[in-house]
């Protein structure tokens, strides 16, 4: 078992795990309330309102990651790229083969009917590749967050430390989120 002590002051009376510091100085607030909708002639009705938020102390914010957890592609971008890809594919096909088929708006729509499945398949395959990369990035992010939670913070010297490194939260937190699995002592 490792006996933890601050690398700056050598004491252990003012240290605490980062996860405990962030957990004790962060609170989630959520609830529901009834809102009375009024007008010139009195109350017109009652509407439910849902509210929520996260309150964190300045120290908890400094000890939390600056980068958000990697997420998925927003559906807007999938549908937009699918539509633009199908229109672009139809226009390319129309320009490429227009001497053989004929010109006009109707031909573009016919080629668009052929381009929609091609663009849809392309966007679907790109989405699968992106999702695979994001799944790996999310797993690494959660491992880095767990590693940071297991580090210690010294209230006296305002530093975060692990076995090999130490520094102010502004320097140490980005350092942890730049580590690979091997540098944290985990196997991928």
C-alpha beads as a LAMMPS data file, in Angstrom:
LAMMPS data file: protein, C-alpha beads

188 atoms
187 bonds

1 atom types
1 bond types

-500.0 500.0 xlo xhi
-500.0 500.0 ylo yhi
-500.0 500.0 zlo zhi

Masses

1 110.0

Atoms # bond

1 1 1 0.000 0.000 0.000
2 1 1 1.275 3.434 -0.929
3 1 1 1.501 6.047 1.799
4 1 1 0.403 9.257 0.089
5 1 1 1.983 12.537 1.015
6 1 1 2.154 15.847 -0.779
7 1 1 5.312 16.193 -2.878
8 1 1 5.479 19.941 -2.110
9 1 1 5.044 20.030 1.682
10 1 1 5.552 16.374 2.628
11 1 1 2.384 16.311 4.721
12 1 1 -0.676 14.131 4.453
13 1 1 -3.081 16.021 6.712
14 1 1 -4.416 18.308 3.947
15 1 1 -4.752 15.848 1.072
16 1 1 -7.865 14.232 -0.331
17 1 1 -8.693 12.166 -3.406
18 1 1 -9.761 14.317 -6.366
19 1 1 -12.964 12.299 -6.779
20 1 1 -13.930 13.016 -3.164
21 1 1 -13.175 16.738 -3.545
22 1 1 -15.238 17.064 -6.741
23 1 1 -18.063 14.929 -5.325
24 1 1 -18.322 16.901 -2.092
25 1 1 -18.224 20.280 -3.844
26 1 1 -20.696 19.519 -6.649
27 1 1 -24.461 19.317 -6.360
28 1 1 -27.176 18.498 -8.863
29 1 1 -30.396 20.453 -8.634
30 1 1 -33.521 19.396 -10.441
31 1 1 -37.225 19.606 -9.896
32 1 1 -40.599 20.500 -11.225
33 1 1 -42.808 23.478 -10.530
34 1 1 -46.191 24.719 -11.609
35 1 1 -46.203 28.014 -13.437
36 1 1 -49.347 30.090 -13.564
37 1 1 -49.896 31.576 -16.995
38 1 1 -51.596 34.922 -16.603
39 1 1 -53.079 37.454 -18.890
40 1 1 -55.062 40.669 -18.737
41 1 1 -58.127 38.822 -17.449
42 1 1 -56.510 36.772 -14.675
43 1 1 -55.042 33.289 -14.685
44 1 1 -55.378 31.547 -18.048
45 1 1 -53.907 28.207 -17.025
46 1 1 -51.235 26.260 -15.245
47 1 1 -48.153 24.896 -17.010
48 1 1 -45.619 22.461 -15.540
49 1 1 -42.004 23.626 -15.653
50 1 1 -38.989 21.360 -15.295
51 1 1 -35.688 22.822 -14.163
52 1 1 -32.262 21.457 -13.441
53 1 1 -28.646 22.361 -13.140
54 1 1 -25.269 21.475 -11.702
55 1 1 -23.578 23.692 -9.131
56 1 1 -19.856 23.246 -8.595
57 1 1 -17.375 25.203 -6.507
58 1 1 -14.481 26.915 -8.240
59 1 1 -12.134 24.207 -6.966
60 1 1 -14.384 21.424 -8.310
61 1 1 -14.450 23.189 -11.675
62 1 1 -10.642 23.435 -11.693
63 1 1 -10.346 19.715 -10.896
64 1 1 -12.825 18.660 -13.587
65 1 1 -11.899 17.982 -17.201
66 1 1 -12.010 20.892 -19.612
67 1 1 -12.975 18.639 -22.493
68 1 1 -16.402 17.150 -22.687
69 1 1 -16.883 13.442 -23.076
70 1 1 -16.806 12.530 -26.759
71 1 1 -20.269 11.967 -28.146
72 1 1 -22.090 10.872 -31.233
73 1 1 -22.758 12.726 -34.455
74 1 1 -25.851 14.883 -34.182
75 1 1 -28.624 13.569 -36.497
76 1 1 -28.801 16.989 -38.212
77 1 1 -25.331 16.432 -39.677
78 1 1 -26.198 12.911 -40.814
79 1 1 -29.363 14.010 -42.627
80 1 1 -27.744 17.158 -44.034
81 1 1 -24.782 15.281 -45.437
82 1 1 -27.105 12.609 -46.824
83 1 1 -29.254 15.203 -48.612
84 1 1 -26.302 17.232 -49.901
85 1 1 -24.520 14.073 -50.967
86 1 1 -27.517 12.795 -52.897
87 1 1 -28.055 16.143 -54.648
88 1 1 -24.351 16.395 -55.444
89 1 1 -24.259 12.826 -56.738
90 1 1 -27.326 13.481 -58.925
91 1 1 -25.806 16.658 -60.330
92 1 1 -22.513 14.894 -61.049
93 1 1 -24.280 11.993 -62.761
94 1 1 -26.448 14.387 -64.763
95 1 1 -23.431 16.366 -65.959
96 1 1 -21.406 13.234 -66.680
97 1 1 -24.044 11.429 -68.728
98 1 1 -26.227 14.313 -69.942
99 1 1 -25.256 13.956 -73.639
100 1 1 -26.672 10.409 -73.579
101 1 1 -29.768 10.965 -71.473
102 1 1 -30.865 14.523 -72.092
103 1 1 -30.828 17.807 -70.254
104 1 1 -33.272 19.336 -67.898
105 1 1 -34.586 19.363 -64.382
106 1 1 -36.434 16.075 -64.780
107 1 1 -33.212 14.260 -65.609
108 1 1 -31.599 15.689 -62.476
109 1 1 -34.448 14.304 -60.371
110 1 1 -34.103 10.917 -62.049
111 1 1 -30.388 10.883 -61.298
112 1 1 -31.176 12.074 -57.763
113 1 1 -33.306 8.968 -57.282
114 1 1 -30.213 6.940 -58.177
115 1 1 -27.939 9.128 -56.033
116 1 1 -29.947 8.911 -52.805
117 1 1 -29.108 5.243 -52.111
118 1 1 -25.452 5.796 -53.030
119 1 1 -25.148 8.848 -50.769
120 1 1 -27.151 7.122 -48.035
121 1 1 -24.819 4.124 -48.055
122 1 1 -21.768 6.386 -48.014
123 1 1 -23.073 8.431 -45.069
124 1 1 -24.059 5.242 -43.224
125 1 1 -20.559 3.775 -43.633
126 1 1 -18.942 7.054 -42.542
127 1 1 -21.234 7.132 -39.506
128 1 1 -20.239 3.556 -38.569
129 1 1 -16.548 4.441 -38.817
130 1 1 -17.067 7.592 -36.732
131 1 1 -19.067 5.679 -34.116
132 1 1 -16.281 3.111 -33.800
133 1 1 -13.724 5.897 -33.256
134 1 1 -16.025 7.667 -30.781
135 1 1 -16.579 4.470 -28.792
136 1 1 -12.810 4.129 -28.379
137 1 1 -12.480 7.835 -27.483
138 1 1 -15.298 7.581 -24.904
139 1 1 -13.681 4.540 -23.279
140 1 1 -10.327 6.353 -23.089
141 1 1 -12.027 9.490 -21.680
142 1 1 -13.742 7.472 -18.919
143 1 1 -10.441 5.766 -18.070
144 1 1 -8.697 9.148 -17.867
145 1 1 -11.510 10.524 -15.671
146 1 1 -11.233 7.504 -13.338
147 1 1 -7.448 7.969 -13.219
148 1 1 -7.873 11.648 -12.309
149 1 1 -10.383 10.753 -9.580
150 1 1 -7.791 8.433 -8.032
151 1 1 -5.153 11.192 -7.860
152 1 1 -4.807 13.357 -4.765
153 1 1 -5.234 17.075 -4.137
154 1 1 -3.358 19.037 -1.465
155 1 1 -5.442 21.905 -0.083
156 1 1 -2.398 23.532 1.502
157 1 1 -0.272 23.742 -1.664
158 1 1 -3.043 23.734 -4.305
159 1 1 -1.511 20.881 -6.287
160 1 1 -2.767 17.611 -7.714
161 1 1 -0.447 14.629 -7.717
162 1 1 -0.098 10.962 -8.525
163 1 1 2.878 8.637 -8.121
164 1 1 5.029 10.295 -10.798
165 1 1 3.672 13.792 -11.547
166 1 1 2.328 16.801 -9.701
167 1 1 1.193 20.293 -10.596
168 1 1 -1.473 22.924 -10.269
169 1 1 -4.951 21.759 -11.371
170 1 1 -4.793 23.963 -14.486
171 1 1 -1.688 22.044 -15.631
172 1 1 -2.314 18.590 -14.171
173 1 1 -5.868 18.002 -15.471
174 1 1 -4.944 18.578 -19.160
175 1 1 -1.880 16.400 -18.582
176 1 1 -4.065 13.495 -17.410
177 1 1 -6.392 13.876 -20.400
178 1 1 -3.416 13.647 -22.759
179 1 1 -2.255 10.290 -21.353
180 1 1 -2.662 7.002 -23.194
181 1 1 -3.744 3.724 -21.606
182 1 1 -0.133 2.598 -21.237
183 1 1 0.971 5.854 -19.587
184 1 1 -1.785 5.443 -16.995
185 1 1 -0.740 1.853 -16.318
186 1 1 -3.746 0.225 -18.013
187 1 1 -3.894 -2.171 -20.908
188 1 1 -5.990 -1.205 -23.877

Bonds

1 1 1 2
2 1 2 3
3 1 3 4
4 1 4 5
5 1 5 6
6 1 6 7
7 1 7 8
8 1 8 9
9 1 9 10
10 1 10 11
11 1 11 12
12 1 12 13
13 1 13 14
14 1 14 15
15 1 15 16
16 1 16 17
17 1 17 18
18 1 18 19
19 1 19 20
20 1 20 21
21 1 21 22
22 1 22 23
23 1 23 24
24 1 24 25
25 1 25 26
26 1 26 27
27 1 27 28
28 1 28 29
29 1 29 30
30 1 30 31
31 1 31 32
32 1 32 33
33 1 33 34
34 1 34 35
35 1 35 36
36 1 36 37
37 1 37 38
38 1 38 39
39 1 39 40
40 1 40 41
41 1 41 42
42 1 42 43
43 1 43 44
44 1 44 45
45 1 45 46
46 1 46 47
47 1 47 48
48 1 48 49
49 1 49 50
50 1 50 51
51 1 51 52
52 1 52 53
53 1 53 54
54 1 54 55
55 1 55 56
56 1 56 57
57 1 57 58
58 1 58 59
59 1 59 60
60 1 60 61
61 1 61 62
62 1 62 63
63 1 63 64
64 1 64 65
65 1 65 66
66 1 66 67
67 1 67 68
68 1 68 69
69 1 69 70
70 1 70 71
71 1 71 72
72 1 72 73
73 1 73 74
74 1 74 75
75 1 75 76
76 1 76 77
77 1 77 78
78 1 78 79
79 1 79 80
80 1 80 81
81 1 81 82
82 1 82 83
83 1 83 84
84 1 84 85
85 1 85 86
86 1 86 87
87 1 87 88
88 1 88 89
89 1 89 90
90 1 90 91
91 1 91 92
92 1 92 93
93 1 93 94
94 1 94 95
95 1 95 96
96 1 96 97
97 1 97 98
98 1 98 99
99 1 99 100
100 1 100 101
101 1 101 102
102 1 102 103
103 1 103 104
104 1 104 105
105 1 105 106
106 1 106 107
107 1 107 108
108 1 108 109
109 1 109 110
110 1 110 111
111 1 111 112
112 1 112 113
113 1 113 114
114 1 114 115
115 1 115 116
116 1 116 117
117 1 117 118
118 1 118 119
119 1 119 120
120 1 120 121
121 1 121 122
122 1 122 123
123 1 123 124
124 1 124 125
125 1 125 126
126 1 126 127
127 1 127 128
128 1 128 129
129 1 129 130
130 1 130 131
131 1 131 132
132 1 132 133
133 1 133 134
134 1 134 135
135 1 135 136
136 1 136 137
137 1 137 138
138 1 138 139
139 1 139 140
140 1 140 141
141 1 141 142
142 1 142 143
143 1 143 144
144 1 144 145
145 1 145 146
146 1 146 147
147 1 147 148
148 1 148 149
149 1 149 150
150 1 150 151
151 1 151 152
152 1 152 153
153 1 153 154
154 1 154 155
155 1 155 156
156 1 156 157
157 1 157 158
158 1 158 159
159 1 159 160
160 1 160 161
161 1 161 162
162 1 162 163
163 1 163 164
164 1 164 165
165 1 165 166
166 1 166 167
167 1 167 168
168 1 168 169
169 1 169 170
170 1 170 171
171 1 171 172
172 1 172 173
173 1 173 174
174 1 174 175
175 1 175 176
176 1 176 177
177 1 177 178
178 1 178 179
179 1 179 180
180 1 180 181
181 1 181 182
182 1 182 183
183 1 183 184
184 1 184 185
185 1 185 186
186 1 186 187
187 1 187 188
